[in-house]
Amino acid sequence: MRAAPRGLVAACALLACVAGLPARAAGEGLAARGVELGLTYTGEVMADVAGGMRRGAAYEGRAELDVHADLAKLLDWRGTTLHASAYQIHGYGPSAHYVGNFMDVSNIEAHPTTRLYALWIQKEFLGGRASLRAGQLGADEEFLLSDTASPLMNGTFGWAALVANDQTSGGPAYPLATPGVRLRVAPRRNVAFLLAAFAGNPAGGGCNQDPQLCDRYGTTFSTSGGTLWMSELQYRTGQGEGASALPGTYKLGGWYQNGSFPDEHFGRLASGATVSLASPLAVGPLEHRGDWGLYAIADQALWRGAGGARRLDAFLRVGAAPADRNLVSTYVDAGLGYTGLFAGRPRDTLTLGVARANISGDAAALDRDRRLLGAPGYPVRDYESVIELTYVAHLARGWTVQPDLQVAIHPGGNVPDPADPSHAIRNALVLGVRTTVRF
C-alpha cells in the first residue's frame, strides 16, 4: 500500500487534535477551556496587464487553520500557551508565471500544497515581562514587521526582499517555518528585546531544487544549515491615554548565520587561482565564512483626527548585507497609510508603499564579465523596485475586499527575458483584487 504524504498525515493529526478538544471541553465550550480556533480564507485574482515576461491572470487561494490553547486552563500550566497553524494553498501566483520578479506580487504566493506551518509552545515568566517560545517557528511572525505596511499585498512589505533573497532557502518565513527558540524580554512597557535561534536551512540538507518542494508539507523539521541568529530591539513612543506625542514604533535588528556562503562574483580554477565565475574554467565559487545583515524600522503616526478614528501613518524600513556573498546588498521601503478616508467607513484603509532592493555590486560585476566573455547584449543587474497602492474595504464583520495596483520595475533586478535573453524583462503593471473571510 502506498504511504500517505507526510503533509496529509500532519494535517490530519492537527485536525484530529482539534476535533478531540470539544469532547474534553463538553458543556463548558472551547473558549471557556482556553482554546481558540481560527479559520481564514484568502482568495485573489491578479493579472499582469502590461510588461513582465507575458500577460496573463492567475487565481490563488489559501485556507489557514489556527489553534491557540491556553494551557493554564486546559492543564493548569500557568503562563503557558500552545499554538499550531496549517495552510491549504491552491492555484498559482503571477510572479513566477507572468511578471518574473523576486518581490512576489502576492504575500500568499506559494506552491500548491497542504502544509503545517507553526507549531510551538510558549512559557511566560517574570510576571509576564518575558517569554520563551520553542518549536517550529516563522521569523516573519515577530521580526522585521511594520504595522503601517501590513495591508500591502506584495510580499516584500512583510518579509523584505533583503532577507528573502539573502538568507538560506528564503529564511524561516512563509511558507517555510523551521525549528527554533525565541526569547522576548520587555523590561518596560515601551521597550522590548527579541532574540531567536533558527535552523539555518528551512528546506533541509541536500536540497538542490526549489526549497518549497524539498519541504512540501512543512514536516521536514530541518536542523541543517547551521544556526541563524536574529535579534531586534523595539521602542515605542506616545503610548497610552494622555500621551503628549503621537504614537510611534522604532526597531533595530539584525541577523547572523554561521556556515559557508558562495561568492557572487569570484570562483576558483582547478589550480586554486581566483577567477570570475563567468569564466568557463571556473570550477566553483569562493566560499565565505558566515553571513549577516542589519535593518531599522520606523512606524510613526503623522496625524490623528478627532476621536482617533481617522488617521495618517508612515513607515520606513532600511537594511544592508555584505555585497560579496549576497544577491541584495541594500534595501529600503517606505509608505503611507490612511484610515477612514471616506465618511461612514472608519475602518477602511488606503495604503501606498514603495520598495527598492539593490543588487550587490559583486553580482553586477559578474554580469559585466559575462558581457565581456561573449554575451554582448546580456543585461547587467542593478535593482528591483515595486510601487503598490491598495485599499482594504471592510464590508462586514470578518469580511474584506481589497483592490490592488502594483508596478514592478526591473523585474528580477534587470534579468534577461526568457523569451529573448538579449533584453531584460520589461517593467510590469499588475492589477488585482483579494477577498478575505475570517470565521
C-alpha positions as CSV (number, residue, x, y, z in Angstrom):
1,M,0.0,0.0,0.0
2,R,1.3,3.4,-0.9
3,A,2.2,5.6,2.2
4,A,0.2,8.7,2.7
5,P,2.0,12.0,2.1
6,R,3.6,13.4,5.3
7,G,1.7,16.7,4.8
8,L,-1.6,14.9,4.7
9,V,-0.6,13.0,7.9
10,A,0.4,16.2,9.6
11,A,-2.8,18.0,8.6
12,C,-5.0,15.1,9.7
13,A,-3.2,14.9,13.0
14,L,-3.8,18.6,13.6
15,L,-7.5,18.3,12.7
16,A,-7.8,15.2,14.9
17,C,-6.5,17.2,17.8
18,V,-9.0,20.0,17.1
19,A,-11.8,17.5,16.7
20,G,-10.9,15.9,20.1
21,L,-10.9,19.1,22.1
22,P,-14.7,19.7,22.1
23,A,-15.2,16.3,23.7
24,R,-12.9,17.2,26.6
25,A,-14.4,20.6,26.9
26,A,-18.0,19.4,26.6
27,G,-20.5,21.5,28.5
28,E,-18.0,24.3,29.0
29,G,-17.2,25.3,25.5
30,L,-13.8,25.7,23.8
31,A,-13.4,29.3,24.8
32,A,-14.1,28.5,28.4
33,R,-11.4,25.9,28.3
34,G,-8.9,28.3,26.8
35,V,-9.0,27.0,23.2
36,E,-9.3,29.4,20.3
37,L,-9.9,28.2,16.8
38,G,-9.5,30.4,13.7
39,L,-10.2,29.7,10.1
40,T,-9.3,32.3,7.4
41,Y,-9.8,32.0,3.7
42,T,-8.0,34.4,1.3
43,G,-8.7,34.3,-2.4
44,E,-7.4,36.6,-5.1
45,V,-7.2,37.2,-8.8
46,M,-4.0,39.0,-10.0
47,A,-3.3,40.0,-13.7
48,D,-0.2,41.1,-15.5
49,V,-1.8,43.6,-17.9
50,A,1.4,45.1,-19.3
51,G,5.1,44.2,-19.4
52,G,6.7,41.4,-17.5
53,M,7.5,38.1,-19.2
54,R,4.0,37.8,-20.6
55,R,0.5,38.9,-19.9
56,G,-2.0,36.7,-18.0
57,A,-4.1,36.3,-15.0
58,A,-3.9,33.9,-12.1
59,Y,-6.1,32.8,-9.2
60,E,-4.6,31.8,-5.9
61,G,-6.3,30.9,-2.6
62,R,-5.2,29.9,0.9
63,A,-7.1,28.5,3.7
64,E,-5.5,28.9,7.1
65,L,-6.4,27.0,10.3
66,D,-5.1,28.3,13.6
67,V,-5.3,26.6,17.0
68,H,-4.3,28.5,20.1
69,A,-4.6,26.9,23.5
70,D,-4.2,28.5,27.0
71,L,-2.6,25.5,28.9
72,A,-3.3,27.3,32.2
73,K,-7.0,26.4,31.7
74,L,-6.5,23.1,29.9
75,L,-3.7,21.6,32.0
76,D,-3.2,24.1,34.8
77,W,0.2,25.1,33.3
78,R,0.3,28.7,34.3
79,G,1.6,31.2,31.7
80,T,1.9,28.5,29.0
81,T,0.3,28.5,25.6
82,L,0.4,26.2,22.6
83,H,-0.1,27.3,19.0
84,A,-0.4,25.5,15.7
85,S,-1.2,26.7,12.2
86,A,-1.6,24.9,8.9
87,Y,-2.3,26.1,5.3
88,Q,-4.1,24.6,2.3
89,I,-2.7,26.5,-0.7
90,H,-4.1,26.2,-4.2
91,G,-3.9,27.9,-7.6
92,Y,-0.8,29.8,-8.5
93,G,0.6,33.3,-8.3
94,P,1.6,35.8,-11.0
95,S,5.3,36.4,-10.1
96,A,6.8,33.2,-11.3
97,H,4.4,32.7,-14.3
98,Y,4.0,36.2,-15.7
99,V,6.0,39.0,-14.0
100,G,9.4,37.4,-13.3
101,N,10.1,39.5,-10.2
102,F,11.6,38.3,-6.9
103,M,9.4,40.8,-4.9
104,D,6.4,38.5,-5.0
105,V,3.3,40.3,-6.1
106,S,1.3,38.4,-3.5
107,N,2.3,37.6,0.1
108,I,0.3,34.3,-0.1
109,E,2.1,33.2,-3.3
110,A,3.5,29.7,-2.8
111,H,3.5,26.2,-4.4
112,P,0.1,24.5,-4.1
113,T,0.0,22.0,-1.2
114,T,-1.3,21.3,2.3
115,R,1.4,22.2,4.8
116,L,2.0,22.6,8.5
117,Y,3.4,26.0,9.4
118,A,3.9,26.9,13.0
119,L,3.8,24.5,15.9
120,W,5.2,25.9,19.2
121,I,4.8,26.2,22.9
122,Q,5.4,29.4,24.9
123,K,6.1,30.0,28.6
124,E,5.8,33.4,30.3
125,F,7.8,34.4,33.3
126,L,8.9,37.4,35.3
127,G,5.3,38.5,35.7
128,G,4.7,38.4,32.0
129,R,7.6,40.7,31.2
130,A,9.4,37.8,29.5
131,S,8.5,34.7,27.4
132,L,10.3,31.8,25.9
133,R,8.9,30.2,22.7
134,A,10.2,26.9,21.2
135,G,9.1,24.6,18.3
136,Q,8.6,25.2,14.6
137,L,8.7,29.0,14.2
138,G,8.3,31.6,11.5
139,A,10.6,34.6,12.0
140,D,8.2,36.7,9.9
141,E,5.6,36.4,12.7
142,E,7.6,38.7,15.0
143,F,10.7,40.1,13.3
144,L,11.0,42.8,10.6
145,L,7.3,43.9,10.9
146,S,5.8,47.2,10.1
147,D,2.1,47.7,11.2
148,T,1.5,50.5,8.7
149,A,2.8,48.4,5.8
150,S,0.8,45.3,6.8
151,P,-2.2,45.9,4.5
152,L,0.1,45.9,1.4
153,M,-0.1,42.7,-0.6
154,N,3.4,42.5,-2.1
155,G,5.5,40.0,-0.1
156,T,8.4,42.4,0.3
157,F,6.4,44.7,2.6
158,G,6.3,41.7,5.1
159,W,9.4,39.5,4.9
160,A,11.6,42.0,3.0
161,A,13.5,41.1,-0.2
162,L,16.7,41.7,1.7
163,V,16.2,38.7,3.9
164,A,14.1,36.7,1.5
165,N,16.9,36.7,-1.1
166,D,20.0,36.6,1.3
167,Q,19.0,34.1,3.9
168,T,19.3,30.4,3.0
169,S,16.2,29.0,1.2
170,G,14.5,32.3,1.9
171,G,14.9,32.1,5.6
172,P,12.3,30.9,8.3
173,A,9.3,32.7,6.8
174,Y,6.1,31.9,4.9
175,P,5.7,29.3,3.6
176,L,8.7,27.6,5.3
177,A,8.9,27.7,9.1
178,T,11.8,25.9,10.9
179,P,12.7,24.6,14.3
180,G,13.8,27.4,16.6
181,V,13.8,29.1,20.0
182,R,12.8,32.7,20.7
183,L,13.3,34.8,23.9
184,R,11.3,38.0,24.4
185,V,12.1,40.4,27.3
186,A,10.1,43.6,28.0
187,P,11.7,45.4,31.0
188,R,9.4,48.4,30.4
189,R,6.0,48.8,28.7
190,N,7.5,50.7,25.8
191,V,10.7,48.6,25.4
192,A,11.2,45.0,24.2
193,F,14.1,42.9,23.1
194,L,13.8,39.7,20.9
195,L,16.5,37.1,20.4
196,A,16.0,33.9,18.4
197,A,17.9,31.0,17.0
198,F,16.6,29.1,14.0
199,A,17.8,26.1,12.0
200,G,19.8,27.7,9.1
201,N,18.2,26.0,6.2
202,P,14.3,25.6,6.3
203,A,14.4,23.3,3.3
204,G,16.7,20.7,4.8
205,G,20.1,19.5,3.8
206,G,20.9,18.4,0.3
207,C,18.1,20.4,-1.3
208,N,19.1,21.2,-4.9
209,Q,15.7,22.4,-6.2
210,D,13.0,24.9,-5.1
211,P,13.1,24.9,-1.2
212,Q,9.3,24.7,-1.1
213,L,9.5,21.4,-3.0
214,C,12.1,20.0,-0.6
215,D,9.8,20.7,2.3
216,R,6.5,20.4,0.5
217,Y,4.3,19.6,3.6
218,G,6.1,21.6,6.3
219,T,7.2,18.4,8.1
220,T,10.9,18.3,7.3
221,F,11.7,19.9,10.7
222,S,15.1,20.7,9.3
223,T,18.1,21.1,11.7
224,S,20.6,21.6,8.8
225,G,22.4,24.7,7.6
226,G,24.0,25.8,10.8
227,T,22.3,28.3,13.1
228,L,20.6,31.6,12.1
229,W,20.6,34.1,14.9
230,M,18.1,37.1,14.8
231,S,17.7,39.9,17.3
232,E,15.5,43.0,17.4
233,L,15.2,45.9,19.9
234,Q,11.8,47.7,19.9
235,Y,11.0,51.1,21.3
236,R,7.5,52.7,21.4
237,T,6.6,56.3,21.9
238,G,3.3,58.1,22.6
239,Q,1.6,55.0,24.1
240,G,-1.4,55.1,26.4
241,E,-4.1,57.6,27.3
242,G,-2.9,61.2,27.7
243,A,0.3,60.7,25.8
244,S,1.6,64.1,24.6
245,A,3.3,62.7,21.4
246,L,1.7,60.8,18.5
247,P,2.3,57.1,18.7
248,G,5.4,55.6,17.0
249,T,7.4,52.3,17.0
250,Y,11.1,52.1,16.2
251,K,13.0,48.9,15.7
252,L,16.7,48.0,15.2
253,G,17.6,44.4,14.3
254,G,20.0,42.1,12.6
255,W,20.9,38.5,11.9
256,Y,24.0,36.3,11.7
257,Q,24.2,32.9,10.2
258,N,27.2,30.6,10.6
259,G,28.3,28.3,7.8
260,S,29.7,28.7,4.3
261,F,28.3,31.1,1.7
262,P,29.3,31.3,-2.0
263,D,30.8,34.5,-3.5
264,E,28.6,36.4,-6.0
265,H,31.5,37.2,-8.4
266,F,34.6,35.2,-8.0
267,G,35.4,31.5,-8.2
268,R,38.5,29.3,-8.4
269,L,40.3,27.5,-11.2
270,A,41.4,23.9,-10.7
271,S,44.8,25.2,-9.8
272,G,43.3,27.2,-7.0
273,A,43.7,30.6,-8.6
274,T,40.9,33.1,-8.3
275,V,38.9,33.9,-11.5
276,S,35.5,35.4,-12.4
277,L,32.6,32.9,-12.2
278,A,31.8,34.0,-15.8
279,S,34.9,32.1,-16.9
280,P,34.2,28.6,-18.3
281,L,37.2,27.4,-16.5
282,A,35.8,28.2,-13.0
283,V,35.2,25.1,-11.0
284,G,33.2,26.7,-8.2
285,P,32.7,29.9,-6.2
286,L,34.9,31.2,-3.5
287,E,33.4,30.5,-0.1
288,H,32.9,32.9,2.8
289,R,32.5,32.1,6.4
290,G,29.3,33.4,7.9
291,D,26.7,35.9,6.7
292,W,25.0,38.8,8.4
293,G,22.7,41.8,7.9
294,L,21.3,44.8,9.7
295,Y,17.9,46.7,9.5
296,A,16.0,49.5,11.0
297,I,12.3,50.3,11.0
298,A,10.2,53.3,11.9
299,D,6.4,53.4,12.2
300,Q,5.2,56.8,13.0
301,A,1.7,58.4,13.3
302,L,1.6,61.7,11.4
303,W,-2.0,62.9,12.2
304,R,-5.0,61.8,14.3
305,G,-8.5,63.1,13.6
306,A,-11.0,63.9,16.4
307,G,-11.7,60.7,18.3
308,G,-8.8,58.9,16.6
309,A,-10.9,57.1,14.0
310,R,-9.3,58.9,11.1
311,R,-5.5,58.8,11.0
312,L,-2.4,59.1,8.8
313,D,0.6,56.9,9.5
314,A,4.0,56.5,7.8
315,F,6.6,53.7,7.7
316,L,10.3,53.4,6.7
317,R,12.5,50.3,6.6
318,V,16.1,50.1,5.6
319,G,18.6,47.3,5.6
320,A,22.0,46.2,4.3
321,A,24.1,43.0,4.0
322,P,27.6,42.2,2.6
323,A,27.8,42.5,-1.2
324,D,30.3,39.7,-1.8
325,R,28.1,36.9,-0.6
326,N,24.5,38.2,-1.0
327,L,22.3,39.0,-4.0
328,V,20.7,42.0,-2.4
329,S,23.2,44.3,-0.6
330,T,20.9,47.3,0.4
331,Y,17.2,47.7,0.7
332,V,14.6,50.4,1.5
333,D,10.9,50.7,1.6
334,A,8.6,53.4,2.7
335,G,4.9,54.4,2.5
336,L,1.8,56.0,4.0
337,G,-1.4,54.5,5.3
338,Y,-4.7,56.5,5.7
339,T,-7.5,55.0,7.8
340,G,-11.1,56.4,7.5
341,L,-10.7,58.1,4.1
342,F,-14.5,58.1,3.5
343,A,-17.2,59.2,5.9
344,G,-19.1,56.3,7.3
345,R,-16.2,53.9,6.6
346,P,-13.9,54.4,9.6
347,R,-12.1,51.0,9.3
348,D,-11.2,51.1,5.6
349,T,-7.5,51.7,4.9
350,L,-5.7,53.2,1.8
351,T,-2.0,52.3,1.8
352,L,0.8,53.4,-0.6
353,G,4.1,51.6,-0.5
354,V,7.4,51.9,-2.5
355,A,10.3,49.4,-2.2
356,R,13.7,49.1,-3.8
357,A,16.2,46.2,-3.5
358,N,19.6,47.0,-4.8
359,I,21.5,44.1,-6.5
360,S,25.0,43.8,-4.9
361,G,27.9,45.3,-6.8
362,D,29.6,41.9,-6.9
363,A,26.6,40.2,-8.7
364,A,26.5,43.2,-11.2
365,A,30.3,42.8,-11.8
366,L,29.6,39.1,-12.7
367,D,27.1,40.2,-15.4
368,R,29.6,42.7,-16.8
369,D,32.2,39.8,-17.1
370,R,29.6,37.7,-18.9
371,R,29.3,40.6,-21.4
372,L,33.0,40.7,-22.0
373,L,33.2,36.9,-22.4
374,G,30.8,36.5,-25.3
375,A,27.3,37.8,-24.3
376,P,27.4,41.5,-25.5
377,G,23.7,42.1,-25.0
378,Y,23.5,40.5,-21.6
379,P,21.7,42.8,-19.1
380,V,23.5,43.9,-16.0
381,R,21.5,43.5,-12.9
382,D,21.1,46.7,-10.8
383,Y,17.9,46.8,-8.7
384,E,14.2,45.8,-8.5
385,S,11.5,48.2,-7.3
386,V,7.8,48.0,-6.7
387,I,5.1,50.6,-6.2
388,E,1.9,49.5,-4.7
389,L,-1.5,51.2,-4.0
390,T,-4.1,49.2,-2.2
391,Y,-7.4,49.8,-0.5
392,V,-8.9,47.5,2.2
393,A,-12.7,47.7,2.4
394,H,-14.4,46.2,5.4
395,L,-17.8,45.1,4.1
396,A,-18.9,43.1,7.0
397,R,-17.6,41.6,10.2
398,G,-14.7,39.3,9.2
399,W,-15.0,40.1,5.5
400,T,-12.8,42.4,3.5
401,V,-12.3,43.1,-0.2
402,Q,-9.1,44.6,-1.4
403,P,-8.4,46.1,-4.9
404,D,-4.7,46.4,-5.6
405,L,-2.4,48.0,-8.2
406,Q,1.3,47.3,-8.5
407,V,4.1,48.5,-10.8
408,A,7.1,46.2,-10.9
409,I,10.3,48.0,-12.1
410,H,13.3,46.0,-13.3
411,P,11.6,42.6,-12.5
412,G,14.2,40.2,-11.2
413,G,16.7,43.0,-10.8
414,N,17.0,43.6,-14.6
415,V,17.5,40.0,-15.6
416,P,17.3,38.5,-19.2
417,D,13.8,37.9,-20.6
418,P,13.4,34.1,-21.1
419,A,11.8,34.8,-24.5
420,D,14.7,37.0,-25.6
421,P,17.8,36.8,-23.4
422,S,19.4,39.7,-25.1
423,H,16.9,42.0,-23.4
424,A,15.8,42.4,-19.8
425,I,12.3,41.6,-18.6
426,R,10.1,44.7,-19.1
427,N,8.5,46.7,-16.3
428,A,5.1,45.3,-15.5
429,L,1.7,46.6,-14.4
430,V,-0.3,44.3,-12.2
431,L,-4.0,44.7,-11.2
432,G,-5.9,42.5,-8.8
433,V,-8.5,42.1,-6.1
434,R,-8.4,40.0,-3.0
435,T,-11.1,38.9,-0.6
436,T,-10.5,37.6,2.9
437,V,-13.1,35.9,5.1
438,R,-12.4,35.2,8.8
439,F,-14.7,32.7,10.5
